[in-house]
Amino acid sequence: MKYVTISQLRQSTGADALSASFDAQLERKTERETKTGKPFYEISLVDGTGEMKLKVWENRPQFRALDDIEDGTLLRLSGEWTQSQYGMDSAKWDMRLLTESEGRDFLVGDPETRAKQDADWADILEMTGGILDPRLYASCAEFIKQYGERFRRSAAARKNHHARRGGLVEHVAQMMRSAHAVCSVYPKLNRDLITAGVLYHDCGKMWENSYPDAGFTQPFTLHGEMLGHIPLGIEVANKVWRDLKERQELAKWEDQKPESEEVQLHLLHLIASHHGTHEWGSPTLPRTPEAMALHYIDNMDAKYEMMQMGYESAPEIAPGIQERKFPLSANLVTPLKHFSSGEREEDEAFKNELF
């Protein structure tokens, strides 16, 4: 039987059954009832690549077994899996608890995801290490020193995009690469400021969407619920700046232009405005080119990830068309493949007509 991750299972299954096993953590189980009053469990399963929901019907032996299984338990599920508009299902499957050694291996995460996130983290360190403004460089270095480990185990969201352990690193690294590319096209943009802004923009997710030292289930925190990641991010950036001031590290740049307080204010503005509108939760609107660029880079990366997730799991409703996945606004259409038939042949007559 094939061994897969949750993401691989979503990508590989359809109407035809796939025989596969996967390991997962039981994030939560919810007892529900059908319209006729029959009870069933809906369980949410997570690993380092994503999550899936599965209905466990009353007539299944797993239904009674779940009575004694607590949220957070590590499981191995094996069966013949299918996927439809109603989600993942199986007519024949079983589950068991992971052994202690299997659990240790599972909590480390799958090798492919670990390798990607390690490479993304290395890119973040390299790009923040290339910041020329000494105030922004010192702020990013201090942030990474204080919060690096927590940052690396946080998600970028609870469900819509990069909603997995380490997803924040993936999101930030891709945004930084995009920001550097955009700055090469618009050289008047302050690349140092945007780089620092990308690092900080979602840092409040370290409380809103963080994970424990071991495990793939996102807990809820009072700070995340009562404040949200934008106010938390502003507070983190201010704290780091205060720490640098108290150690007199900013004093040596007193004569630098622009002044340190102005640099700090622009960094805070990027955090405060990155959602782009009041309706989307920003306390202020983007008022600088860097703030506008950061907002669109963030939105683009989030939407691209949502589309990729949709292609993995949304059922096909017609050839080349997949069902809309919330919060995207329309059905998905299969993207055009890259041209791969070799080099384009030169048509001299056509070329002469054009030039």
C-alpha positions as CSV (number, residue, x, y, z in Angstrom):
1,M,0.0,0.0,0.0
2,K,1.3,3.4,-1.0
3,Y,2.4,5.8,1.9
4,V,1.5,9.4,1.3
5,T,1.1,12.8,3.0
6,I,-2.3,14.5,3.2
7,S,-1.3,16.9,0.4
8,Q,-0.2,14.0,-1.8
9,L,-3.5,12.2,-1.0
10,R,-5.6,15.2,-2.1
11,Q,-3.6,15.5,-5.3
12,S,-3.7,11.8,-6.2
13,T,-7.3,10.9,-5.4
14,G,-10.5,11.3,-7.5
15,A,-13.4,9.2,-8.4
16,D,-11.2,6.2,-8.8
17,A,-10.0,4.7,-5.5
18,L,-6.4,5.1,-4.4
19,S,-5.0,2.5,-2.0
20,A,-2.8,4.4,0.5
21,S,-1.8,5.0,4.1
22,F,-1.0,8.3,5.8
23,D,-0.1,9.5,9.2
24,A,-2.0,12.4,10.8
25,Q,-2.7,14.1,14.1
26,L,-6.3,14.2,15.1
27,E,-6.9,18.0,15.4
28,R,-10.5,17.7,16.6
29,K,-13.5,15.4,16.5
30,T,-17.0,16.8,16.3
31,E,-20.1,14.7,16.9
32,R,-22.9,15.6,14.5
33,E,-26.3,14.1,13.4
34,T,-27.7,13.4,10.0
35,K,-31.1,14.8,9.0
36,T,-32.7,11.6,10.2
37,G,-31.0,11.9,13.6
38,K,-28.3,9.3,13.2
39,P,-25.0,10.3,14.9
40,F,-21.6,10.5,13.1
41,Y,-18.2,12.0,13.8
42,E,-16.6,14.6,11.6
43,I,-12.8,14.5,12.2
44,S,-10.2,17.0,11.2
45,L,-6.8,15.4,10.4
46,V,-3.5,17.4,10.0
47,D,0.1,16.8,9.1
48,G,3.0,19.0,8.0
49,T,1.5,19.5,4.5
50,G,-2.1,20.4,5.3
51,E,-5.4,19.1,6.6
52,M,-8.4,17.0,5.6
53,K,-11.8,16.2,7.0
54,L,-13.4,12.8,7.2
55,K,-16.9,11.6,8.2
56,V,-17.0,8.6,10.4
57,W,-20.5,7.0,10.2
58,E,-22.2,5.2,13.1
59,N,-22.0,1.8,11.5
60,R,-18.3,1.9,11.2
61,P,-16.1,0.3,13.8
62,Q,-14.0,3.5,14.0
63,F,-17.0,5.4,15.3
64,R,-16.9,3.7,18.7
65,A,-13.1,3.7,18.7
66,L,-13.1,7.5,18.5
67,D,-15.0,7.7,21.8
68,D,-11.7,6.8,23.5
69,I,-9.4,8.9,21.3
70,E,-8.5,12.4,22.4
71,D,-7.8,15.4,20.2
72,G,-4.0,15.5,19.4
73,T,-3.6,11.7,19.1
74,L,-1.3,10.5,16.3
75,L,-2.9,8.0,13.9
76,R,-2.2,5.9,10.9
77,L,-5.1,5.6,8.5
78,S,-5.1,3.1,5.6
79,G,-7.8,2.4,3.0
80,E,-9.2,2.9,-0.5
81,W,-9.6,6.6,-0.8
82,T,-11.8,8.6,-3.1
83,Q,-12.5,12.3,-3.5
84,S,-15.7,14.1,-4.6
85,Q,-17.5,17.4,-4.2
86,Y,-18.3,16.2,-0.6
87,G,-14.6,15.7,0.3
88,M,-12.4,12.7,1.0
89,D,-14.1,9.4,1.7
90,S,-13.5,5.7,1.8
91,A,-15.7,2.7,1.7
92,K,-13.1,0.5,3.4
93,W,-10.5,1.9,5.8
94,D,-9.0,1.4,9.2
95,M,-6.9,3.3,11.7
96,R,-4.5,2.6,14.5
97,L,-2.4,4.6,17.0
98,L,1.2,5.4,15.9
99,T,3.9,3.7,17.9
100,E,6.3,5.9,19.9
101,S,9.1,5.7,17.2
102,E,6.5,6.3,14.4
103,G,5.2,9.3,16.3
104,R,8.7,10.8,16.7
105,D,9.3,10.4,12.9
106,F,5.9,11.9,12.1
107,L,6.4,15.0,14.3
108,V,9.7,15.8,12.5
109,G,7.6,16.3,9.4
110,D,8.0,14.8,5.9
111,P,11.4,15.3,4.2
112,E,10.1,17.2,1.2
113,T,8.4,19.9,3.3
114,R,11.3,20.2,5.7
115,A,13.7,20.7,2.9
116,K,11.6,23.4,1.3
117,Q,11.1,25.3,4.5
118,D,14.8,25.0,5.4
119,A,15.7,26.5,1.9
120,D,13.0,29.2,2.4
121,W,14.5,30.1,5.8
122,A,18.0,30.3,4.3
123,D,16.6,32.7,1.7
124,I,15.0,34.9,4.4
125,L,18.3,35.1,6.3
126,E,20.2,35.9,3.1
127,M,17.8,38.6,2.0
128,T,17.5,40.3,5.4
129,G,21.3,40.0,5.7
130,G,21.6,42.1,2.5
131,I,19.7,45.1,4.0
132,L,22.0,48.2,3.8
133,D,20.1,50.6,6.1
134,P,21.8,49.8,9.5
135,R,18.6,50.5,11.5
136,L,16.4,48.1,9.5
137,Y,19.2,45.5,9.3
138,A,19.7,45.6,13.1
139,S,15.9,45.4,13.7
140,C,15.6,42.3,11.4
141,A,18.6,40.6,13.0
142,E,17.2,41.2,16.5
143,F,13.8,40.0,15.5
144,I,15.2,36.8,14.1
145,K,17.4,36.3,17.2
146,Q,14.4,36.7,19.6
147,Y,11.6,35.1,17.6
148,G,13.2,32.9,14.9
149,E,12.2,29.6,16.3
150,R,8.6,30.6,17.0
151,F,8.4,32.2,13.6
152,R,9.6,29.0,11.9
153,R,6.8,26.9,13.4
154,S,4.0,29.4,12.7
155,A,1.4,29.3,9.9
156,A,0.4,32.2,7.7
157,A,-3.3,31.5,8.3
158,R,-5.7,29.1,10.0
159,K,-7.2,27.7,6.8
160,N,-7.1,29.8,3.6
161,H,-3.4,29.8,2.6
162,H,-0.1,28.4,3.9
163,A,-2.2,27.0,6.7
164,R,0.4,24.5,8.0
165,R,3.3,24.4,10.4
166,G,6.1,26.5,8.8
167,G,3.7,28.0,6.3
168,L,4.7,31.5,7.5
169,V,8.3,30.9,6.4
170,E,7.1,29.7,3.0
171,H,4.8,32.8,2.6
172,V,7.4,35.3,3.7
173,A,10.3,33.9,1.7
174,Q,8.2,33.9,-1.5
175,M,7.1,37.4,-0.8
176,M,10.6,38.6,-0.3
177,R,11.7,37.0,-3.6
178,S,8.8,38.7,-5.3
179,A,9.5,42.1,-3.6
180,H,13.2,42.0,-4.8
181,A,11.9,41.2,-8.3
182,V,9.5,44.1,-8.2
183,C,12.2,46.5,-6.9
184,S,14.3,45.6,-9.9
185,V,11.5,46.9,-12.1
186,Y,10.7,49.9,-9.9
187,P,14.1,51.0,-8.7
188,K,12.7,54.0,-6.8
189,L,11.1,51.6,-4.3
190,N,13.1,51.3,-1.0
191,R,14.1,47.7,-1.1
192,D,15.5,47.7,2.4
193,L,12.2,48.9,3.8
194,I,10.1,46.5,1.8
195,T,12.4,43.5,2.8
196,A,12.0,44.4,6.5
197,G,8.3,45.0,6.0
198,V,7.8,41.6,4.5
199,L,9.6,40.0,7.4
200,Y,7.4,41.8,10.0
201,H,4.1,42.1,8.2
202,D,2.5,38.9,9.5
203,C,4.7,38.4,12.6
204,G,1.6,38.7,14.8
205,K,0.6,35.3,13.3
206,M,3.2,33.9,15.8
207,W,0.3,34.2,18.3
208,E,-2.7,34.0,16.0
209,N,-1.5,30.9,14.0
210,S,1.4,29.3,16.0
211,Y,2.0,25.7,16.8
212,P,3.5,24.0,19.9
213,D,7.0,22.8,19.9
214,A,5.8,19.4,18.7
215,G,2.6,18.8,16.7
216,F,0.6,20.0,13.7
217,T,-2.6,21.4,15.5
218,Q,-3.0,25.1,15.8
219,P,-4.2,26.1,19.3
220,F,-6.2,29.3,19.9
221,T,-4.7,32.0,22.1
222,L,-6.3,34.9,23.9
223,H,-3.8,37.4,22.3
224,G,-4.6,36.1,18.9
225,E,-8.3,36.2,19.4
226,M,-8.6,39.5,21.2
227,L,-6.0,41.6,19.3
228,G,-5.3,39.9,15.9
229,H,-2.1,39.8,14.1
230,I,-1.8,43.4,12.9
231,P,-1.9,45.0,16.3
232,L,0.4,42.2,17.6
233,G,2.8,42.8,14.8
234,I,3.0,46.5,15.5
235,E,3.7,45.8,19.1
236,V,6.5,43.3,18.2
237,A,8.2,45.7,15.9
238,N,8.0,48.5,18.6
239,K,9.4,46.1,21.2
240,V,12.3,45.1,19.0
241,W,13.0,48.8,18.3
242,R,12.8,49.6,22.1
243,D,15.3,46.8,22.8
244,L,17.8,48.2,20.4
245,K,17.3,51.7,21.9
246,E,17.8,50.5,25.4
247,R,21.1,48.8,24.4
248,Q,22.2,52.1,22.8
249,E,22.6,50.3,19.5
250,L,20.6,53.0,17.6
251,A,22.6,55.9,19.1
252,K,25.6,55.3,16.8
253,W,23.3,56.1,13.8
254,E,21.9,59.4,15.3
255,D,23.2,61.4,12.4
256,Q,22.0,59.1,9.6
257,K,19.4,60.3,7.2
258,P,16.5,59.6,7.1
259,E,16.3,59.8,10.9
260,S,15.7,56.5,12.9
261,E,12.3,57.6,14.1
262,E,11.1,58.1,10.5
263,V,12.5,54.7,9.5
264,Q,10.6,53.1,12.4
265,L,7.4,54.9,11.5
266,H,7.5,53.7,7.8
267,L,8.1,50.1,9.0
268,L,5.1,50.3,11.3
269,H,3.0,51.7,8.5
270,L,3.8,48.7,6.3
271,I,2.6,46.4,9.0
272,A,-0.6,48.4,9.7
273,S,-1.6,48.8,6.1
274,H,-0.7,45.5,4.5
275,H,-4.3,44.3,4.2
276,G,-5.0,47.2,1.9
277,T,-8.5,48.2,3.1
278,H,-10.3,48.9,6.3
279,E,-12.8,46.2,5.3
280,W,-10.0,43.6,5.3
281,G,-8.8,44.7,8.7
282,S,-6.1,47.3,8.1
283,P,-6.3,50.1,10.6
284,T,-4.9,52.5,7.9
285,L,-4.6,52.5,4.2
286,P,-1.4,52.2,2.2
287,R,0.0,55.7,1.8
288,T,3.5,55.0,0.3
289,P,4.7,53.2,-2.8
290,E,6.3,50.6,-0.5
291,A,3.1,50.0,1.4
292,M,1.1,49.6,-1.8
293,A,3.7,47.2,-3.3
294,L,3.7,45.1,-0.1
295,H,-0.1,44.8,0.0
296,Y,-0.3,43.6,-3.6
297,I,2.7,41.2,-3.2
298,D,1.0,39.7,-0.1
299,N,-2.3,39.4,-1.8
300,M,-0.8,37.8,-4.9
301,D,1.1,35.2,-3.0
302,A,-1.9,34.3,-0.8
303,K,-4.2,34.0,-3.8
304,Y,-1.7,32.0,-5.8
305,E,-1.4,29.5,-2.9
306,M,-5.2,29.3,-2.7
307,M,-5.4,28.5,-6.3
308,Q,-2.8,25.7,-6.0
309,M,-4.8,24.3,-3.1
310,G,-7.9,24.4,-5.2
311,Y,-6.3,22.5,-8.1
312,E,-5.3,19.8,-5.6
313,S,-8.7,19.3,-4.1
314,A,-11.6,20.9,-5.9
315,P,-13.7,18.4,-7.9
316,E,-13.9,18.7,-11.7
317,I,-17.3,20.0,-12.8
318,A,-16.5,19.9,-16.6
319,P,-13.4,19.2,-18.6
320,G,-10.7,21.6,-17.6
321,I,-13.0,23.4,-15.0
322,Q,-12.9,22.8,-11.2
323,E,-15.4,23.9,-8.6
324,R,-14.8,27.2,-6.9
325,K,-13.0,27.0,-3.5
326,F,-13.7,29.6,-0.9
327,P,-12.5,32.3,-0.6
328,L,-11.7,32.5,-4.4
329,S,-14.3,34.3,-6.4
330,A,-14.8,31.9,-9.3
331,N,-14.4,28.4,-10.6
332,L,-10.8,27.3,-11.4
333,V,-9.7,26.6,-15.0
334,T,-6.7,24.4,-15.8
335,P,-3.8,26.7,-16.6
336,L,-2.1,26.8,-20.0
337,K,0.9,24.5,-20.1
338,H,4.4,25.9,-20.8
339,F,5.5,25.7,-24.4
340,S,8.0,22.8,-24.5
341,S,8.5,21.8,-28.1
342,G,12.0,23.3,-28.5
343,E,13.0,26.7,-29.7
344,R,10.6,28.8,-31.8
345,E,11.3,28.6,-35.5
346,E,12.1,32.0,-37.1
347,D,9.7,33.1,-39.8
348,E,11.7,35.6,-41.7
349,A,8.8,36.8,-43.8
350,F,6.7,37.5,-40.8
351,K,9.6,39.1,-39.0
352,N,10.3,41.4,-41.9
353,E,6.6,42.5,-41.9
354,L,6.8,43.5,-38.2
355,F,10.3,45.1,-38.2
